Amino acid sequence: MTATAAEPKDLAPRGHPQRWLILGVICLAQLTVLLDNTVLNVAIPSLTTELDASTADVQWMINAYSLVQSGLLLTAGSSADRYGRKKLLVAGLALFGIGSLAAGLSQTSGQLIAARAGMGIGGALLITTTLAVIVQIFDDSERVKAIGLWATVNSLGFAVGPLLGGFMLDHYWWGAIFLINIPVAVIGLIAVVRLVPESKNPQGDRPDLLGALLSTIGMTAVVYAIISGPEHGWASGQVLLTVLVGVVVLAGFVLWELRIPNPMLDMHFFRNQKFVGAVGGAVLVAFGMSGSLFLLTQHLQFVLGYEPLEAGLRTAPLAITVVVLNLTGVGAWLVPRLGTPLTIVFGMTGLSAGLAAIAVLGGDDYAGMLLGLVMMGAGIAFAMPAMANAIMSAIPPEKAGVGAGVNGTLGEFGNGLGVAVLGAVLNSRFVAVVPAAAGAASLPAALAAAGSESEAQGIKDAFASGLETSQLVGAAAVLIGGLTAAFLLRRAERAEAAGAGSASGSGPGPASPPASVSASGSGTGADREVSARADSTGPAA
């Protein structure tokens, strides 16, 4: 009787005793990565002048990081599961700090591009390991709130980055925007070593080297095509060839993963409707947010006449709304009350309504745009943590790194897809209204070629019309996709409930206990090992 009374306590741990402090350390590491990307955009004029960088050089300074990071996310997640998430989190912080030092001391554009690529490796390790560690140290009752706070860092980096970059460039030389990462990385390293528990897949699967190579090449090619499409044209030979290479290599990756006994990414995950629904929703959140902001920044600068920093500040309400709602735990509060499917419907409807409000009300006045941005922020704050938690909970805990890699890869893919699709809709509508602008490479080029003030105003009006159309297309895609994702999640939940009912009806069986945290270090929390306790009947096949 005594053993029975003690059993629920053993089987329902509240997570690591220092989990909230560890979460703060993880968010600090994540913020370093995200700040760096937004700060760099503000520094482009300084880099162009002081390093004598060409337009192509500047593009590579930005894209080298994104390409390396995107290509390595799945590999980084799989490696973290195999070799230890704490080890690779430490490695990611170290690489990011060393890359920042090299970037800050660069004397040529080539040196800075190489340093940014090195930072991309560190960034891939940080993005995957931080989310994987959260899954390990928080139980189901707190995980949504923890993931919401983790996701808040993304928005915080977007909001704070331009302000921090402007301040640094006003008082110091451009290299300071990279060197400021070093003390943060050092603090993060010390805290991770002392506080974060080690965790890895107890089965120790063999490394999938060919799968890692194929996924890296394929994702890099696809992301490069998305990045270079607006510049070279989506129908250009360079872009089409890169897309073809990416698709063929990724198809080879899928076939290889289906053949081997220990795949890096188990393709059977995609038979899980809960996983597929959450995956589709995550792509569409990134699609709507990045595509909308890409167009809005141009509209604010070229149509409404704001300076770049002013335009950045006027898009900040979206990020601020996400930060406020996640810090107050509203999204985490909704999930247990509404359930994951309804929370996602609520959030995606808000995101869609925000896009529609910007389209209808934000063309000529910032007030309508502000309303839309706040609605978008609320929708993202509700939907994103619920979907990230659904993705991670659909994957076994021992594969948490791969799950984080999938989540990060989908975010990168959705970002690029949003810019590509909504940009193409905008361009087609713009050219349809002003056929004479068909040969212009950009809106500034079309305005520069205008022969009169009235012609320039007509070009601006055409751009505003294109913005309205593209935002409405985005709103429809987000709404339909959100409803579809929620439907799949709801159906998966019903199937799980029916399966559980059938299992209980056939008699009791051995329970699968949750992941446990066993101390193997000192009382300070150093080097604790997190491992999944095997079922009493033996390891699963």
C-alpha positions as a printed Julia matrix, in Angstrom:
541×3 Matrix{Float64}:
   0.0    0.0     0.0
   2.86   2.33    0.78
   4.52   1.59   -2.55
   1.28   2.26   -4.37
   0.88   5.64   -2.69
   4.4    6.63   -3.64
   4.07   5.56   -7.27
   2.31   8.65   -8.69
   5.04  10.87   -7.31
   7.71   8.77   -9.07
   5.86   8.68  -12.38
   4.93  12.37  -12.53
   8.07  14.44  -11.94
   7.75  18.19  -12.11
  10.94  18.47  -14.15
  14.42  19.58  -13.27
  14.55  21.51   -9.96
  16.46  24.39  -11.59
  14.44  24.33  -14.82
  13.42  28.02  -14.83
  16.97  29.2   -14.22
  18.17  26.89  -16.99
  15.48  28.31  -19.27
  16.85  31.81  -18.63
  20.34  30.64  -19.61
  19.0   29.0   -22.78
  17.05  32.11  -23.76
  20.15  34.25  -23.27
  22.07  32.02  -25.69
  19.18  32.11  -28.18
  18.87  35.9   -27.94
  22.54  36.31  -28.88
  21.96  34.52  -32.18
  18.78  36.4   -33.05
  20.11  39.84  -32.14
  23.09  39.36  -34.4
  20.95  38.9   -37.5
  18.77  41.97  -36.97
  21.7   44.15  -35.88
  23.61  43.34  -39.07
  20.85  44.78  -41.27
  21.28  48.19  -39.62
  25.07  48.04  -40.17
  24.94  47.49  -43.94
  25.73  51.14  -44.89
  28.76  51.16  -42.56
  30.03  47.84  -43.91
  29.64  49.06  -47.48
  31.73  52.16  -46.75
  34.45  50.88  -44.43
  35.1   47.49  -46.06
  34.48  48.79  -49.6
  31.92  46.01  -49.94
  29.94  45.55  -53.13
  26.22  44.75  -53.16
  27.07  41.08  -53.78
  29.5   41.15  -50.82
  26.82  42.55  -48.5
  24.32  39.91  -49.64
  26.82  37.16  -48.87
  27.57  38.68  -45.46
  23.89  38.21  -44.63
  23.22  35.0   -46.56
  26.34  33.05  -45.56
  24.95  32.76  -42.04
  21.42  31.79  -43.16
  22.62  29.22  -45.69
  24.98  27.43  -43.29
  22.48  27.49  -40.43
  19.54  26.26  -42.51
  21.56  23.48  -44.1
  22.85  22.16  -40.76
  19.73  22.28  -38.57
  18.69  18.65  -39.04
  22.27  17.42  -38.77
  22.84  19.5   -35.64
  19.69  18.15  -34.0
  20.57  14.54  -34.81
  24.13  15.02  -33.53
  22.81  16.51  -30.29
  20.63  13.46  -29.71
  23.56  11.11  -30.28
  26.48  12.88  -28.62
  24.73  14.94  -25.93
  22.7   18.13  -26.07
  24.72  19.9   -23.38
  28.0   19.15  -25.21
  26.72  20.6   -28.48
  25.12  23.58  -26.72
  28.56  24.37  -25.28
  30.13  23.84  -28.72
  27.54  26.13  -30.32
  28.21  28.94  -27.85
  31.97  28.56  -28.3
  31.76  28.58  -32.11
  29.41  31.55  -32.09
  31.72  33.48  -29.77
  34.84  32.69  -31.84
  32.99  33.59  -35.03
  31.87  36.89  -33.5
  35.46  37.72  -32.55
  36.65  36.94  -36.08
  33.8   39.0   -37.58
  34.52  42.01  -35.37
  38.21  42.0   -36.31
  37.68  41.36  -40.04
  39.64  43.58  -42.41
  38.06  42.45  -45.7
  34.66  41.39  -46.96
  35.91  37.83  -47.52
  37.03  37.52  -43.92
  33.67  38.75  -42.65
  31.76  36.35  -44.92
  33.85  33.41  -43.67
  33.32  34.49  -40.05
  29.56  34.71  -40.62
  29.55  31.18  -42.03
  31.3   29.97  -38.87
  28.71  31.77  -36.77
  26.04  29.93  -38.77
  27.41  26.59  -37.56
  27.2   27.8   -33.97
  23.72  29.18  -34.58
  22.45  25.83  -35.9
  23.74  24.07  -32.8
  22.19  26.65  -30.48
  18.74  26.68  -32.09
  18.36  22.9   -31.99
  19.89  22.19  -28.59
  18.05  24.93  -26.71
  14.6   23.62  -27.66
  15.67  20.0   -27.11
  16.89  20.77  -23.59
  13.57  22.49  -22.78
  11.69  19.34  -23.77
  13.88  17.3   -21.44
  13.7   19.46  -18.3
  10.0   20.49  -18.33
   7.08  18.13  -17.92
   3.81  18.29  -19.88
   2.13  20.68  -17.43
   4.76  23.42  -17.91
   6.25  22.7   -21.32
   3.88  24.91  -23.35
   4.64  27.9   -21.14
   8.39  27.22  -21.37
   8.26  26.91  -25.16
   6.22  30.13  -25.28
   8.93  31.96  -23.36
  11.57  30.42  -25.64
   9.61  31.57  -28.7
   9.32  35.05  -27.18
  13.07  35.47  -27.59
  12.58  35.36  -31.37
  10.27  38.36  -31.23
  12.41  40.14  -28.64
  15.44  39.84  -30.92
  13.46  41.28  -33.8
  12.25  44.25  -31.75
  15.49  45.05  -29.9
  17.99  44.34  -32.68
  17.54  47.52  -34.75
  17.56  49.72  -31.64
  20.71  48.1   -30.26
  22.38  48.26  -33.67
  21.58  51.94  -34.08
  22.95  52.73  -30.61
  26.17  50.77  -31.17
  26.81  52.34  -34.56
  26.19  55.84  -33.19
  28.85  55.39  -30.48
  31.31  52.75  -31.76
  32.73  51.34  -34.98
  30.87  48.62  -36.89
  32.91  45.75  -35.39
  31.35  46.42  -31.98
  28.06  44.87  -33.13
  29.86  41.51  -33.29
  32.2   41.9   -30.32
  29.26  42.56  -27.99
  28.33  38.89  -28.48
  31.53  37.68  -26.8
  30.76  38.52  -23.14
  27.25  37.14  -23.58
  28.66  33.92  -25.05
  31.17  33.61  -22.17
  28.45  34.12  -19.54
  26.29  31.6   -21.36
  29.11  29.05  -21.49
  29.77  29.28  -17.74
  26.07  29.01  -16.92
  25.49  26.08  -19.29
  28.45  24.12  -17.88
  27.27  24.66  -14.29
  23.51  24.35  -14.66
  22.31  22.53  -17.78
  21.92  18.73  -17.39
  23.4   16.46  -20.02
  20.89  14.48  -22.09
  21.12  12.23  -25.12
  19.48   9.27  -26.81
  20.22   6.27  -24.55
  20.13   3.9   -27.53
  23.14   5.59  -29.15
  22.1    5.09  -32.79
  24.85   4.87  -35.4
  25.58   8.21  -37.1
  23.8    8.68  -40.43
  26.64  10.38  -42.31
  25.15  10.14  -45.8
  21.79  11.4   -44.54
  23.52  14.36  -42.89
  25.36  15.16  -46.13
  22.22  14.89  -48.29
  20.07  16.99  -45.95
  22.75  19.68  -45.71
  23.23  19.94  -49.49
  19.51  19.77  -50.25
  18.39  22.35  -47.68
  21.25  24.71  -48.58
  20.3   24.56  -52.26
  16.61  25.19  -51.6
  17.27  28.09  -49.22
  19.79  29.61  -51.66
  17.19  29.46  -54.45
  14.64  31.21  -52.24
  17.17  33.9   -51.25
  18.42  34.54  -54.79
  15.02  34.31  -56.53
  13.98  37.97  -56.06
  17.34  39.19  -57.41
  17.85  36.89  -60.39
  14.2   36.16  -61.21
  12.3   33.0   -60.33
  12.41  31.76  -63.93
  16.16  32.33  -64.36
  18.39  29.37  -65.15
  20.44  29.84  -61.99
  17.44  29.71  -59.67
  15.72  26.84  -61.5
  18.92  24.77  -61.53
  19.45  25.36  -57.8
  15.84  24.37  -57.04
  16.24  21.23  -59.16
  19.44  20.25  -57.34
  17.79  20.86  -53.95
  14.65  18.88  -54.77
  16.57  15.93  -56.27
  19.0   15.75  -53.34
  16.19  16.01  -50.76
  14.28  13.26  -52.59
  17.42  11.14  -52.34
  17.58  11.99  -48.64
  14.0   10.76  -48.12
  14.67   7.48  -49.99
  17.87   6.9   -48.01
  16.16   7.58  -44.67
  13.43   5.05  -45.54
  16.02   2.34  -46.27
  18.4    2.46  -43.31
  17.66   0.99  -39.83
  18.77   4.08  -37.86
  17.7    7.13  -39.9
  18.6   10.67  -38.91
  14.96  11.69  -39.53
  12.41   8.91  -39.22
  10.05   9.46  -42.16
   7.34   7.52  -40.35
   6.83  10.65  -38.24
   5.0   12.05  -41.25
   2.34   9.34  -40.89
   1.42  10.92  -37.56
  -1.43  13.37  -38.2
  -0.53  15.33  -35.07
   2.99  15.84  -36.38
   1.84  16.72  -39.93
  -0.78  19.17  -38.67
   1.69  20.96  -36.41
   4.32  20.99  -39.17
   1.91  22.6   -41.65
   0.82  25.21  -39.11
   4.4   26.1   -38.21
   5.29  26.67  -41.85
   2.27  28.93  -42.33
   2.96  31.04  -39.23
   6.47  31.75  -40.55
   5.0   32.24  -44.04
   2.52  34.9   -42.9
   4.87  36.75  -40.54
   7.98  36.94  -42.72
   6.16  37.57  -45.99
   4.06  40.33  -44.45
   7.0   42.08  -42.77
   9.08  41.86  -45.94
   6.39  43.78  -47.81
   5.49  46.14  -44.98
   9.02  47.48  -44.52
   9.1   48.44  -48.19
   5.66  50.02  -48.01
   6.58  52.07  -44.95
   9.79  53.36  -46.54
   8.92  53.81  -50.2
   5.2   54.66  -50.06
   4.69  56.28  -46.64
   8.18  57.85  -46.63
   9.67  56.63  -43.33
  13.42  56.23  -42.75
  14.71  52.64  -42.28
  14.98  52.88  -38.49
  11.55  54.56  -38.3
  10.1   51.77  -40.44
  11.64  49.17  -38.12
  10.15  50.85  -35.08
   6.71  50.9   -36.71
   6.75  47.16  -37.3
   7.89  46.52  -33.71
   4.3   46.35  -32.26
   3.98  42.86  -33.74
   7.01  41.64  -31.8
   6.05  43.57  -28.66
   2.59  41.98  -28.66
   4.12  38.5   -28.92
   6.55  39.26  -26.1
   3.89  40.67  -23.75
   1.4   37.85  -24.3
   4.0   35.1   -23.93
   5.6   36.65  -20.86
   2.2   36.85  -19.19
   1.54  33.22  -20.16
  -1.74  33.84  -21.99
  -0.99  31.28  -24.72
   0.07  28.63  -22.2
  -3.1   29.38  -20.19
  -5.31  28.78  -23.25
  -3.92  25.39  -24.31
  -5.18  23.29  -21.36
  -8.55  25.06  -21.45
  -9.26  25.05  -25.19
  -7.02  22.18  -26.26
  -4.24  22.41  -28.84
  -6.46  22.32  -31.98
  -8.78  25.14  -30.84
  -5.84  27.23  -29.59
  -4.24  26.92  -33.02
  -7.51  27.88  -34.73
  -7.79  30.9   -32.43
  -4.21  31.96  -33.12
  -4.22  31.38  -36.87
  -7.53  33.23  -37.2
  -5.96  36.2   -35.41
  -2.92  36.09  -37.7
  -5.15  35.89  -40.77
  -7.36  38.74  -39.53
  -4.28  40.86  -38.92
  -3.05  40.32  -42.47
  -6.5   41.23  -43.79
  -6.63  44.36  -41.61
  -3.28  45.52  -43.0
  -4.54  44.89  -46.53
  -7.82  46.76  -46.11
  -6.93  49.48  -43.58
  -3.15  49.95  -43.8
  -2.65  51.15  -47.35
  -2.6   54.89  -46.67
  -2.55  55.22  -42.9
  -0.36  53.73  -40.17
  -3.24  53.42  -37.69
  -4.84  50.61  -39.7
  -1.47  48.93  -40.08
  -0.9   49.15  -36.31
  -4.19  47.35  -35.67
  -3.22  44.6   -38.07
   0.25  44.21  -36.52
  -1.19  43.84  -33.01
  -3.71  41.25  -34.24
  -0.93  39.34  -36.0
   1.19  39.41  -32.85
  -1.67  38.07  -30.75
  -2.32  35.28  -33.23
   1.34  34.25  -33.32
   1.58  34.32  -29.5
  -1.36  31.92  -29.24
  -0.53  29.56  -32.12
   3.26  29.26  -32.17
   3.92  27.71  -28.71
   1.0   25.29  -29.15
   2.35  24.13  -32.52
   5.97  23.85  -31.37
   4.79  21.78  -28.4
   2.69  19.59  -30.7
   5.7   18.93  -32.95
   7.98  18.08  -30.03
   5.38  15.93  -28.24
   4.74  13.92  -31.43
   8.42  12.86  -31.47
   9.92  10.49  -28.87
  11.88  12.34  -26.14
  15.11  10.63  -27.16
  14.74  12.3   -30.59
  14.16  15.8   -29.17
  17.15  17.22  -31.05
  15.79  16.0   -34.39
  12.4   17.47  -33.47
  14.01  20.84  -32.76
  15.88  20.58  -36.05
  12.63  19.92  -37.9
  10.99  22.88  -36.13
  13.88  25.2   -37.04
  14.07  23.96  -40.63
  10.34  24.53  -41.1
  10.69  28.05  -39.76
  13.46  28.82  -42.27
  11.44  27.25  -45.09
   8.3   29.16  -44.14
  10.23  32.43  -43.95
  11.62  31.98  -47.44
   8.33  30.74  -48.84
   6.45  33.75  -47.46
   8.86  36.21  -49.03
   8.82  34.32  -52.34
   5.07  33.76  -52.71
   3.75  37.07  -51.38
   6.54  38.93  -53.2
   5.55  37.24  -56.46
   1.86  38.12  -55.92
   2.82  41.73  -55.2
   5.03  41.93  -58.29
   2.41  40.46  -60.62
  -0.27  42.86  -59.36
   2.15  45.79  -59.51
   3.08  45.07  -63.15
  -0.58  44.51  -64.08
  -1.5   48.0   -62.81
   1.63  49.75  -64.15
   2.86  47.81  -67.22
   5.63  50.36  -67.77
   7.25  49.24  -64.51
   7.72  45.67  -65.76
  11.39  46.27  -66.57
  12.24  47.88  -63.25
  14.32  45.81  -60.84
  12.61  47.27  -57.75
  10.16  49.89  -56.55
  12.93  52.51  -56.02
  14.11  51.89  -59.59
  10.56  52.37  -60.9
  10.17  55.6   -58.91
  13.54  56.87  -60.17
  12.43  56.26  -63.76
   9.14  58.12  -63.3
   8.86  61.15  -65.56
   6.63  63.26  -63.3
   5.26  63.51  -59.79
   1.88  62.19  -60.92
   3.53  59.17  -62.52
   5.5   58.51  -59.33
   2.29  58.71  -57.31
   0.66  56.26  -59.68
   3.54  53.84  -59.11
   3.14  54.18  -55.35
  -0.6   53.55  -55.63
   0.07  50.47  -57.75
   2.48  49.17  -55.13
  -0.12  49.75  -52.41
  -2.66  47.83  -54.51
  -0.21  44.98  -54.92
   0.43  44.99  -51.17
  -3.31  44.71  -50.5
  -3.67  41.76  -52.88
  -0.64  39.9   -51.52
  -1.69  40.37  -47.89
  -5.17  39.06  -48.67
  -3.66  36.02  -50.38
  -1.49  35.48  -47.3
  -4.52  35.85  -45.01
  -6.47  33.23  -46.95
  -3.54  30.8   -47.0
  -2.94  31.17  -43.24
  -6.63  30.73  -42.39
  -7.16  27.66  -44.59
  -3.89  26.13  -43.45
  -4.67  26.81  -39.8
  -8.07  25.15  -40.04
  -6.53  22.16  -41.82
  -3.78  21.83  -39.2
  -6.32  22.0   -36.38
  -8.49  19.37  -38.1
  -5.55  16.97  -38.39
  -4.54  17.56  -34.79
  -8.09  17.0   -33.56
  -8.41  13.78  -35.56
  -5.06  12.57  -34.19
  -6.2   13.29  -30.63
  -9.39  11.31  -31.18
  -7.4    8.4   -32.63
  -5.06   8.45  -29.61
  -8.01   8.53  -27.22
  -9.66   5.61  -29.03
  -6.4    3.65  -28.93
  -5.99   4.33  -25.22
  -9.56   3.21  -24.6
  -8.99  -0.04  -26.49
  -5.76  -0.7   -24.58
  -7.44  -0.13  -21.2
 -10.32  -2.37  -22.18
  -7.99  -5.28  -22.96
  -6.44  -5.22  -19.49
  -3.62  -3.48  -17.7
  -0.14  -3.5   -19.2
   3.25  -2.15  -18.27
   3.29   1.63  -18.18
   5.94   3.62  -20.01
   7.37   6.04  -17.49
   8.4    9.52  -18.57
  11.94  10.75  -18.93
  13.76  11.0   -15.65
  16.58  13.18  -14.42
  19.21  11.26  -12.52
  21.99  13.15  -10.79
  25.5   12.11  -11.67
  27.21  15.3   -10.6
  27.43  17.55   -7.59
  24.67  19.26   -5.69
  25.08  22.35   -7.88
  23.32  20.6   -10.74
  26.43  20.08  -12.89
  26.52  17.24  -15.38
  23.22  15.63  -14.48
  22.24  12.98  -16.94
  18.76  12.98  -18.42
  17.8    9.62  -19.82
  14.62   7.87  -20.89
  13.91   4.95  -18.57
  13.29   1.83  -20.58
   9.98   0.01  -20.41
  10.05  -2.91  -17.99
   9.38  -5.27  -20.88
  12.53  -4.19  -22.68
  13.44  -1.63  -25.35
  10.94  -0.82  -28.05
  11.55  -2.25  -31.47
